[in-house]
Amino acid sequence: MDHYVGLDVAQEQTAVCVVDDAGEIVWQGRCAATPQAIAATVPAKAPHAKRIGFEAGPLSSWHWHTLRALGLPVICLDARHARAALSAQVNKTDKNDALGLAQIVRTGWYREVQVKSFDSHARRGLLTSRAQLVRMRVDLANQMRGILKPFGLIVGKGGGQPFEARVRERAAAVSSLQPVLEALFATWCCIRDQIATLDRLIVVMAREDAVVRRLMSVPGVGVLPAVAFVSVIGDPGRFR
């Protein structure tokens, strides 16, 4: 008899439900929300597990890769698709969600999510962190411009080296603003330097990846879009 397992994964605990071929509940319970705890619980309660399903979420990559490496037939389910099926439940609890997920993988009415590799997540983390720092740098530059404008001091466009000189020159005209602008400017310079550090890491990453270098051979495709494309697509073999 085949078993089908639903996992409602949270940060601390995971609700587990095992059903058989007919959809009858074999076992329900909880375990710690780590792949190791799940891998210890599922074989004991579902020795003939054919499919083990859980929704995509912040921890799904960690669980999927670790449980796959431990030999468990796990499936990462599209969260919106699974939520649509679970919305028919009268009482929404972790226990009932685990039961619903077990029934979904039993019937085959699910949409599987392609789980990215840890390398892809690392690249994505580097790119998103850089983008966040760039937004912070722009916000700080606009803040300094806004502080100076009421005094008729226009910094002008652009955020490179001339920007530094323009801010310092205009700040010198109003002594009461200098402490505030110095604090903002010091933070702006720190963020600028950290962006440059991440830029160097991205360039090194691009040089070491043959696929990224091949994409950059296309006219108009630079380092950032090439690395971003590879980090999002992952394995191109999953597309027909």
C-alpha positions in Angstrom: 0.0 0.0 0.0 1.4 3.4 -1.0 1.4 6.3 1.4 1.0 10.0 0.7 2.3 12.6 3.1 1.4 16.2 3.6 3.7 18.6 5.5 2.5 21.9 6.8 5.9 23.4 7.5 6.3 26.3 10.0 9.4 27.8 11.6 9.3 25.6 14.8 7.0 22.7 14.1 5.7 20.8 11.1 2.2 19.2 11.0 2.4 15.8 9.3 -0.4 13.8 7.8 -0.1 10.3 6.2 -3.0 8.9 4.1 -3.2 5.7 2.1 -4.4 4.9 -1.5 -8.0 5.4 -0.5 -7.4 8.7 1.2 -7.9 7.3 4.7 -5.8 8.8 7.5 -3.0 6.5 8.6 -1.3 8.9 11.0 -1.3 12.5 12.0 1.1 14.3 14.3 3.9 16.8 14.6 7.7 17.0 14.5 10.3 19.7 14.6 10.5 21.8 11.5 13.9 20.6 10.4 14.6 18.3 7.5 16.4 15.9 9.8 13.3 15.6 12.1 11.0 15.2 9.1 13.3 12.5 7.6 13.2 10.7 10.9 9.4 10.9 11.3 8.1 10.2 7.8 9.8 6.8 7.2 8.6 5.6 10.6 5.0 6.6 10.0 4.8 6.2 6.2 7.3 3.4 5.2 5.8 3.2 1.7 5.7 7.0 1.0 5.2 7.6 -2.7 4.9 11.4 -2.6 5.6 13.9 0.1 4.2 17.4 -0.5 4.7 20.8 1.1 4.0 24.3 -0.1 6.6 26.6 -1.5 7.8 29.1 1.1 11.0 30.8 2.5 12.3 27.4 3.9 11.2 25.2 1.0 14.6 25.2 -0.8 16.3 24.0 2.4 13.8 21.3 3.1 13.5 20.1 -0.6 17.3 19.8 -1.2 18.0 18.2 2.2 15.1 15.7 2.1 15.9 14.8 -1.5 19.5 14.1 -0.5 18.2 11.9 2.2 16.2 9.9 -0.4 12.7 11.1 0.3 10.3 11.7 -2.7 9.4 15.3 -1.8 7.4 17.6 -4.0 7.3 21.4 -3.6 3.8 22.6 -4.4 2.8 25.9 -5.9 1.5 27.8 -2.9 -1.3 29.6 -4.7 -2.5 26.4 -6.4 -2.4 24.6 -3.0 -4.1 27.5 -1.2 -7.0 27.4 -3.7 -7.6 23.7 -2.9 -7.2 24.2 0.9 -9.6 27.2 0.9 -12.6 24.7 0.7 -11.8 23.5 4.2 -14.3 24.6 6.9 -11.7 24.8 9.7 -8.3 26.0 8.7 -5.6 24.6 11.1 -2.1 23.3 10.6 -3.4 19.8 11.1 -6.1 20.2 8.5 -3.7 21.8 6.1 -1.4 18.8 6.3 -4.3 16.5 5.6 -5.3 18.6 2.6 -1.8 18.6 1.2 -1.6 14.8 1.7 -4.9 14.5 -0.3 -3.5 16.8 -3.0 -0.4 14.7 -3.6 -2.5 11.5 -3.5 -4.9 12.7 -6.2 -2.2 14.3 -8.3 -4.1 17.6 -8.4 -1.1 19.8 -7.8 1.3 22.1 -9.6 5.0 21.4 -8.8 7.4 24.2 -8.3 10.9 24.1 -9.7 13.2 24.5 -6.7 16.3 26.6 -7.4 19.8 25.4 -6.4 21.6 26.9 -3.4 24.0 28.5 -5.9 21.1 30.3 -7.6 19.8 31.5 -4.3 23.2 32.8 -3.3 23.5 34.7 -6.6 20.0 36.1 -6.2 20.8 37.2 -2.6 23.9 39.0 -3.9 21.9 40.8 -6.6 18.9 41.7 -4.4 21.3 43.0 -1.6 23.1 45.2 -4.2 19.7 46.5 -5.5 18.7 47.4 -1.9 21.9 49.3 -1.3 21.4 51.2 -4.5 17.9 52.2 -3.4 19.3 53.3 0.0 22.0 55.4 -1.7 19.5 57.1 -4.0 17.2 57.8 -1.0 20.0 59.4 1.0 21.1 61.5 -2.0 17.5 62.7 -2.4 17.3 63.4 1.4 20.4 65.6 1.2 19.0 67.4 -1.9 15.7 68.0 0.0 17.4 69.4 3.0 19.3 72.0 1.0 16.5 73.1 -1.3 14.6 75.3 1.2 17.8 77.4 1.4 18.0 77.9 -2.3 20.8 75.4 -2.6 20.3 73.1 -5.6 22.6 70.1 -5.8 21.6 69.1 -9.3 21.3 65.7 -10.9 23.9 62.9 -10.8 25.3 60.9 -7.9 28.9 60.3 -8.8 32.1 62.0 -7.7 30.8 65.5 -8.7 27.8 64.9 -6.4 30.1 64.7 -3.4 31.8 68.0 -4.2 28.5 69.8 -4.9 27.0 68.6 -1.5 30.0 69.7 0.4 30.2 73.1 -1.4 26.5 73.9 -0.7 26.5 72.6 2.9 29.3 75.0 3.7 26.9 77.9 3.0 24.7 76.9 6.0 26.7 76.0 9.0 23.6 74.7 11.0 23.1 72.0 8.4 26.6 70.7 8.3 26.3 68.2 11.2 23.1 66.7 9.6 24.6 66.6 6.1 27.9 65.1 7.4 26.0 62.2 9.0 24.0 61.6 5.9 27.0 62.0 3.6 29.1 59.6 5.7 26.4 57.0 5.4 26.1 57.6 1.7 29.8 57.1 1.2 29.8 53.9 3.2 26.9 52.5 1.2 28.6 53.6 -2.1 31.8 51.7 -1.0 29.7 48.5 -0.1 28.0 48.7 -3.5 31.5 48.7 -5.2 32.5 45.7 -3.1 29.4 43.8 -4.3 30.0 44.9 -7.8 33.5 43.3 -7.6 32.0 40.0 -6.3 29.5 40.0 -9.2 32.3 40.5 -11.7 34.3 37.6 -10.2 31.2 35.5 -10.3 30.6 36.3 -14.0 34.2 35.5 -14.9 33.9 32.1 -13.3 30.6 31.1 -15.0 30.8 30.0 -18.7 27.0 30.5 -19.1 27.2 34.1 -17.9 30.1 34.9 -20.1 28.2 33.4 -23.1 25.2 35.6 -22.4 27.4 38.7 -22.1 28.6 38.0 -25.6 25.2 39.2 -26.8 25.3 42.9 -27.6 23.8 45.0 -24.9 23.8 42.3 -22.2 26.0 43.3 -19.3 27.1 41.6 -16.1 24.0 42.3 -14.0 21.3 41.1 -16.4 23.4 38.0 -17.3 23.9 37.0 -13.7 20.3 37.8 -12.9 19.1 35.7 -15.8 21.2 32.7 -14.8 20.1 32.9 -11.2 16.4 33.0 -12.1 16.4 30.3 -14.8 18.7 27.8 -13.1 18.7 24.6 -15.1 17.5 25.5 -18.7 16.8 21.8 -19.3 13.5 22.1 -17.5 12.1 24.1 -20.5 11.1 22.3 -23.6 
